[in-house]
Amino acid sequence: MNRIITLLIITTCLTACQSVGTIQAQSNSFTLYFMRHAEKAKIPKGDPQLIEQGVQRANNLAVMLSTIQLDKIYSTDYQRTQQTAAPTAKAQGMQVTSYNPSQLPAFAKVLLANQQTALIVGHSNTTPTLVGLTGGKAQVISESQFGDLFQVTIDKDDRSVISFKHVMVPVK
């Protein structure tokens, strides 16, 4: 039963992602997808890996974004963020490009200047900031909160935000 519910949630989320893709194709726009890394181990404190639940969520993210043609995938250099981005990168035949989480305003300018559809994997203290710097609105993400996917679709010509969505990436 849980598997059926998970599949229904993924299907619903895929529909939401596809609607953003349709907006992109019909207008001169690009979409930025932001996500905090998935569930991590408690140790080592500095750079832990994903736990099984986090790996499942990262795989579900790849499924959710499988119908979206990404131009770029970004992640910080931490194991948990790289491992969250890896299934999507593999599915899309791409490499993950690292960004510096201490340089968020400069990185947001790069994202807006590149005008590419991209996945950006960060942290609880960086993801809401990046969403805001690119024109979206995101509340604070707590240390125990995982799975929030933020979509900011931006018009290339006037740099206005066309749409903003917040969905959850499911896990078993």
C-alpha positions as CSV (number, residue, x, y, z in Angstrom):
1,M,0.0,0.0,0.0
2,N,2.8,2.4,0.9
3,R,4.4,1.7,-2.6
4,I,1.1,2.7,-4.3
5,I,0.8,5.9,-2.3
6,T,4.5,6.7,-3.1
7,L,3.8,6.1,-6.8
8,L,0.7,8.3,-6.7
9,I,2.7,11.1,-5.1
10,I,5.5,10.8,-7.7
11,T,2.9,10.9,-10.5
12,T,1.3,14.0,-9.0
13,C,4.7,15.7,-8.6
14,L,5.7,14.7,-12.2
15,T,2.5,16.4,-13.4
16,A,3.5,19.6,-11.6
17,C,7.0,19.5,-13.0
18,Q,5.6,18.8,-16.5
19,S,3.3,21.8,-16.3
20,V,6.3,24.0,-15.6
21,G,8.1,22.4,-18.6
22,T,5.1,23.3,-20.7
23,I,5.3,26.9,-19.6
24,Q,9.0,26.9,-20.6
25,A,8.3,25.6,-24.1
26,Q,5.5,28.1,-24.7
27,S,7.3,31.2,-23.5
28,N,10.8,32.5,-23.5
29,S,11.7,31.3,-20.0
30,F,13.9,29.0,-17.9
31,T,13.2,27.2,-14.7
32,L,15.5,26.8,-11.6
33,Y,14.8,23.8,-9.3
34,F,16.1,24.2,-5.8
35,M,16.4,21.4,-3.2
36,R,18.1,20.9,0.1
37,H,20.1,17.7,0.2
38,A,18.2,14.5,1.3
39,E,18.4,12.8,4.7
40,K,21.9,12.4,6.0
41,A,23.7,10.4,8.6
42,K,24.3,12.0,11.9
43,I,28.1,11.2,11.8
44,P,30.6,12.3,10.8
45,K,29.2,15.8,11.6
46,G,31.3,17.7,9.0
47,D,30.5,15.8,5.8
48,P,28.1,12.9,6.3
49,Q,26.7,10.7,3.5
50,L,23.0,10.1,2.8
51,I,21.2,7.4,4.7
52,E,18.9,4.9,2.9
53,Q,15.9,7.2,3.1
54,G,17.9,10.0,1.6
55,V,19.2,7.8,-1.2
56,Q,15.5,6.9,-2.0
57,R,14.5,10.6,-2.0
58,A,17.4,11.4,-4.3
59,N,16.3,8.6,-6.7
60,N,12.7,9.9,-6.5
61,L,13.9,13.4,-7.4
62,A,15.6,11.9,-10.6
63,V,12.2,10.3,-11.5
64,M,10.3,13.5,-10.9
65,L,12.7,15.5,-13.1
66,S,13.0,12.8,-15.8
67,T,10.7,14.6,-18.2
68,I,12.5,18.0,-17.7
69,Q,15.5,18.6,-19.9
70,L,18.0,20.2,-17.5
71,D,20.8,22.3,-18.9
72,K,22.9,22.2,-15.8
73,I,23.0,20.6,-12.3
74,Y,24.7,22.4,-9.4
75,S,25.7,21.2,-6.0
76,T,27.9,22.2,-3.1
77,D,31.0,20.0,-2.6
78,Y,29.6,18.1,0.4
79,Q,28.9,14.4,0.1
80,R,25.2,14.7,1.0
81,T,24.5,17.3,-1.7
82,Q,26.6,15.6,-4.4
83,Q,24.8,12.3,-3.6
84,T,21.4,14.0,-3.8
85,A,22.2,15.4,-7.2
86,A,23.9,12.3,-8.6
87,P,20.9,10.2,-9.6
88,T,19.4,13.1,-11.6
89,A,22.8,13.8,-13.2
90,K,23.2,10.1,-14.1
91,A,19.7,9.9,-15.6
92,Q,20.3,13.0,-17.7
93,G,23.8,12.1,-18.7
94,M,25.3,15.2,-17.1
95,Q,28.1,16.1,-14.7
96,V,27.4,18.0,-11.4
97,T,29.0,21.4,-11.3
98,S,30.1,22.6,-7.8
99,Y,29.2,26.0,-6.4
100,N,30.4,27.8,-3.3
101,P,27.7,28.1,-0.7
102,S,29.4,31.1,0.9
103,Q,29.1,33.1,-2.3
104,L,25.3,33.0,-2.8
105,P,24.6,36.5,-4.2
106,A,27.3,36.0,-6.9
107,F,26.0,32.5,-7.7
108,A,22.4,33.7,-8.0
109,K,23.6,36.3,-10.5
110,V,25.3,33.5,-12.5
111,L,22.1,31.4,-12.5
112,L,20.1,34.4,-13.7
113,A,22.7,35.4,-16.3
114,N,23.0,31.9,-17.7
115,Q,19.2,31.6,-18.3
116,Q,19.4,27.8,-18.2
117,T,17.0,25.3,-16.7
118,A,19.0,23.9,-13.8
119,L,18.8,21.8,-10.6
120,I,20.5,23.4,-7.6
121,V,21.1,21.2,-4.5
122,G,22.1,23.0,-1.3
123,H,21.5,23.1,2.4
124,S,18.8,24.2,4.9
125,N,20.6,27.5,5.3
126,T,21.3,28.2,1.6
127,T,18.4,26.9,-0.4
128,P,15.8,29.5,0.9
129,T,18.3,32.3,0.4
130,L,19.0,31.2,-3.3
131,V,15.3,30.9,-4.0
132,G,14.8,34.4,-2.7
133,L,17.8,35.8,-4.6
134,T,16.3,34.5,-7.9
135,G,12.9,35.9,-7.3
136,G,11.0,33.1,-5.5
137,K,9.8,32.9,-1.9
138,A,10.9,30.2,0.5
139,Q,10.4,29.8,4.2
140,V,13.2,28.7,6.5
141,I,14.0,25.0,6.2
142,S,14.5,23.3,9.6
143,E,17.3,20.8,10.2
144,S,14.8,17.9,10.3
145,Q,12.9,19.0,7.1
146,F,13.8,17.2,3.8
147,G,12.2,16.9,0.4
148,D,11.1,20.5,-0.4
149,L,11.5,21.2,-4.1
150,F,11.2,24.8,-5.2
151,Q,10.6,25.8,-8.8
152,V,11.2,29.3,-10.0
153,T,10.3,30.0,-13.6
154,I,11.7,33.2,-15.0
155,D,11.0,35.1,-18.2
156,K,14.3,35.6,-20.1
157,D,13.3,38.9,-21.6
158,D,12.2,40.9,-18.6
159,R,13.6,38.7,-15.8
160,S,10.2,38.6,-14.0
161,V,9.1,35.5,-12.2
162,I,6.4,33.7,-14.2
163,S,5.6,31.1,-11.6
164,F,6.8,29.7,-8.3
165,K,5.9,26.3,-7.0
166,H,6.7,24.3,-3.9
167,V,6.3,20.6,-4.1
168,M,7.5,17.6,-2.0
169,V,9.8,14.9,-3.3
170,P,8.4,11.8,-1.7
171,V,10.2,8.9,0.0
172,K,8.8,5.5,1.0
